[in-house]
Amino acid sequence: MDDKEQIEKLQALKTDYINTFSSENGKKVLEDLEKRCFIKTTAFANTDRDTNFNLGMQAIILHIKSMIDLDIERIKKRQEDADAVGS
């Protein structure tokens, strides 16, 4: 798969994330996940194992939010710049 196809696939995936979490139900689910996955509270716990587990849960929500906010145009620009340097 070339870079253009990867970017198109990423754009489609971003659209899926937006469609999933921008509806009223999706917003409610994301809000509930934020509460359960240590977005607004500390993830640190009594043991390293529990802390690591909590941080893993937190990372999932942060990934969802980063996909929704992903700047595809910036990625395209970086790829164009990298292609120009490599030419």
BALOBA-1460 file (C-alpha; in Angstrom, 3 decimals):
// residues 87
<rec num="1" residu="m" x="0.000" y="0.000" z="0.000"/>
<rec num="2" residu="d" x="1.496" y="3.351" z="-0.959"/>
<rec num="3" residu="d" x="1.472" y="6.521" z="1.137"/>
<rec num="4" residu="k" x="-1.527" y="8.029" z="-0.648"/>
<rec num="5" residu="e" x="-3.601" y="4.907" z="0.017"/>
<rec num="6" residu="q" x="-2.544" y="4.885" z="3.666"/>
<rec num="7" residu="i" x="-3.590" y="8.512" z="4.070"/>
<rec num="8" residu="e" x="-6.944" y="7.825" z="2.387"/>
<rec num="9" residu="k" x="-7.477" y="4.844" z="4.690"/>
<rec num="10" residu="l" x="-6.611" y="6.994" z="7.710"/>
<rec num="11" residu="q" x="-9.064" y="9.686" z="6.543"/>
<rec num="12" residu="a" x="-11.817" y="7.078" z="6.218"/>
<rec num="13" residu="l" x="-11.037" y="5.759" z="9.693"/>
<rec num="14" residu="k" x="-11.092" y="9.283" z="11.132"/>
<rec num="15" residu="t" x="-14.517" y="9.763" z="9.540"/>
<rec num="16" residu="d" x="-15.695" y="6.529" z="11.190"/>
<rec num="17" residu="y" x="-14.516" y="7.776" z="14.590"/>
<rec num="18" residu="i" x="-16.270" y="11.112" z="14.067"/>
<rec num="19" residu="n" x="-19.491" y="9.439" z="12.932"/>
<rec num="20" residu="t" x="-19.401" y="7.100" z="15.912"/>
<rec num="21" residu="f" x="-18.743" y="9.677" z="18.609"/>
<rec num="22" residu="s" x="-20.445" y="12.832" z="17.266"/>
<rec num="23" residu="s" x="-24.021" y="11.584" z="17.610"/>
<rec num="24" residu="e" x="-25.853" y="12.296" z="20.861"/>
<rec num="25" residu="n" x="-25.491" y="8.642" z="21.869"/>
<rec num="26" residu="g" x="-21.828" y="8.618" z="20.897"/>
<rec num="27" residu="k" x="-21.165" y="11.735" z="22.957"/>
<rec num="28" residu="k" x="-22.830" y="10.116" z="25.975"/>
<rec num="29" residu="v" x="-20.764" y="6.958" z="25.541"/>
<rec num="30" residu="l" x="-17.517" y="8.922" z="25.207"/>
<rec num="31" residu="e" x="-18.391" y="10.966" z="28.295"/>
<rec num="32" residu="d" x="-19.057" y="7.766" z="30.242"/>
<rec num="33" residu="l" x="-15.777" y="6.247" z="29.031"/>
<rec num="34" residu="e" x="-13.909" y="9.389" z="30.090"/>
<rec num="35" residu="k" x="-15.296" y="9.004" z="33.619"/>
<rec num="36" residu="r" x="-14.427" y="5.310" z="33.786"/>
<rec num="37" residu="c" x="-11.017" y="5.560" z="32.133"/>
<rec num="38" residu="f" x="-9.248" y="8.174" z="34.235"/>
<rec num="39" residu="i" x="-9.446" y="11.151" z="31.886"/>
<rec num="40" residu="k" x="-10.598" y="13.569" z="34.568"/>
<rec num="41" residu="t" x="-9.018" y="11.814" z="37.550"/>
<rec num="42" residu="t" x="-5.639" y="10.359" z="38.347"/>
<rec num="43" residu="a" x="-4.794" y="6.940" z="36.975"/>
<rec num="44" residu="f" x="-2.308" y="6.250" z="39.747"/>
<rec num="45" residu="a" x="-3.246" y="3.430" z="42.135"/>
<rec num="46" residu="n" x="-1.786" y="1.516" z="45.078"/>
<rec num="47" residu="t" x="0.176" y="-0.926" z="42.936"/>
<rec num="48" residu="d" x="2.203" y="-0.587" z="39.754"/>
<rec num="49" residu="r" x="0.031" y="-3.242" z="38.156"/>
<rec num="50" residu="d" x="-3.173" y="-1.322" z="38.867"/>
<rec num="51" residu="t" x="-1.606" y="1.959" z="37.758"/>
<rec num="52" residu="n" x="-0.460" y="0.407" z="34.485"/>
<rec num="53" residu="f" x="-3.907" y="-1.070" z="33.911"/>
<rec num="54" residu="n" x="-5.534" y="2.312" z="34.537"/>
<rec num="55" residu="l" x="-3.060" y="4.060" z="32.226"/>
<rec num="56" residu="g" x="-3.915" y="1.536" z="29.522"/>
<rec num="57" residu="m" x="-7.595" y="2.372" z="29.875"/>
<rec num="58" residu="q" x="-6.742" y="6.070" z="29.717"/>
<rec num="59" residu="a" x="-4.673" y="5.551" z="26.568"/>
<rec num="60" residu="i" x="-7.690" y="4.146" z="24.717"/>
<rec num="61" residu="i" x="-9.758" y="7.281" z="25.329"/>
<rec num="62" residu="l" x="-6.835" y="9.503" z="24.393"/>
<rec num="63" residu="h" x="-6.491" y="7.524" z="21.160"/>
<rec num="64" residu="i" x="-10.176" y="7.983" z="20.339"/>
<rec num="65" residu="k" x="-9.882" y="11.734" z="20.919"/>
<rec num="66" residu="s" x="-6.692" y="11.960" z="18.862"/>
<rec num="67" residu="m" x="-8.360" y="10.167" z="15.955"/>
<rec num="68" residu="i" x="-11.280" y="12.583" z="16.055"/>
<rec num="69" residu="d" x="-8.898" y="15.563" z="16.082"/>
<rec num="70" residu="l" x="-6.416" y="14.103" z="13.570"/>
<rec num="71" residu="d" x="-5.128" y="16.700" z="11.109"/>
<rec num="72" residu="i" x="-5.073" y="14.806" z="7.808"/>
<rec num="73" residu="e" x="-3.925" y="17.856" z="5.847"/>
<rec num="74" residu="r" x="-0.872" y="18.146" z="8.089"/>
<rec num="75" residu="i" x="-0.083" y="14.482" z="7.486"/>
<rec num="76" residu="k" x="-0.413" y="14.984" z="3.723"/>
<rec num="77" residu="k" x="1.909" y="17.998" z="3.892"/>
<rec num="78" residu="r" x="4.517" y="16.064" z="5.879"/>
<rec num="79" residu="q" x="4.376" y="13.240" z="3.353"/>
<rec num="80" residu="e" x="4.723" y="15.652" z="0.436"/>
<rec num="81" residu="d" x="7.709" y="17.275" z="2.131"/>
<rec num="82" residu="a" x="9.297" y="13.874" z="2.800"/>
<rec num="83" residu="d" x="8.716" y="12.831" z="-0.815"/>
<rec num="84" residu="a" x="10.322" y="16.067" z="-2.044"/>
<rec num="85" residu="v" x="13.408" y="15.490" z="0.111"/>
<rec num="86" residu="g" x="13.651" y="11.879" z="-1.040"/>
<rec num="87" residu="s" x="13.476" y="12.801" z="-4.728"/>
